């Protein structure tokens, strides 16, 4: 986790599934101060997301929206997660960017 201007950036790696999704949600929400504009989640280092992880993304988007904050995702074009993100329509909850610079420039 790091602060970049008005944004909080979370760099995730490995696998996010039902065994750690609730913990991840809690950690991400706890790290979001009220004055932050957006939570940018960089999933470039992730190899696997299950349905619990996808639900976390939708839930974070809803919760942040209520606080007038945004959720943005970073996923490089060649990511193994691309198909899962497309099939679950995550982009309706959080815009997906090719790079961290792109997500931060919004």
N, C-alpha and C positions, 0 to 999 in steps of 0.2 A: 504494500500500500504506500502511496505517495501522494502528496498534494502538488498539483501543477496549476498554478494560477487559481482560478475559481473552480477547478475540478479536482475530484479525488480519483486516482487511477489505481485499479487493482489488477495485478498481474497474476493470472491463475495458470497452474500447470498440472499435469497428470490427469487423473480421472475424477470426475465429479458425479457421484451417484447417490443412491438413497442412504448410504452409510455416512456421508459427510455433507449432504445438501443442506440440511437444517442448520448445522453449525456454520456453514459458509454464509447462509442468509443472515444469520445473527451477526456474524463478524462484519459483513458488508454494511448492514444497516447501522450498527454501532459506530462504524468509522465515518459516517456521513454527517458532518456538521450542518447546522441549519443554513449557514451562509454559502455553502457549496452550490454551484450551478448544476453540476452533473456528476454522476458516477460513471466512469469509463472503465469497463471490464475488458481487459485484454486476455482473450482466450487462445492466443497464438500458441501457447505452450501446452494446451490441453489436447489429450488424445481421445477422450471419451466423455460424453454427456448422456446420462440416461433421462428418463421422463421426470424424475425428481429434480434434476438440474434445470431442465427446461421450465418446469413449474416455478422454480426459484427466480428465473429471469422474468417471467410474466408477473410474478408477485412483486418483485422489486420495482418493476416498471409502474405498477398500480400504486404502490406505496409512495414512491418518489413523486409521481404525478400529483398526488394529493398534497404534497409539500411544495409543489411548483418547482420540482427538480427533474432532471432528465436522466435516463439510462441510455448509455451508448455502448456498443460492442465493437471490439477490434478483432478481426479474423482475416488472416491473409487469404488471397484467392485460392491457393493450393491446399488449404486446410482439409484434413480428413473429416472435419465436422461440418463442412459446407452442406452436404446433403441433409443432415439432420436439422440444421438451422433452417434450410429452405422448406423441408417437409412440414416442420412444426410452425412455420410462418412467424418466427421470432421477430422478424423485421417489422411486424405490425406493432410490437411492443417496444422495440428498441432498434434504432437504425444501426446497420452493420457497416463498419468502415474497414477498408483494406489496410490502413495503417493507423498507428497511434497519433501521428501528426494530423491526419485527416479528422479523426474523432475529436481532437482537442481544438481544432480550428472552427468548429461549429459555433 
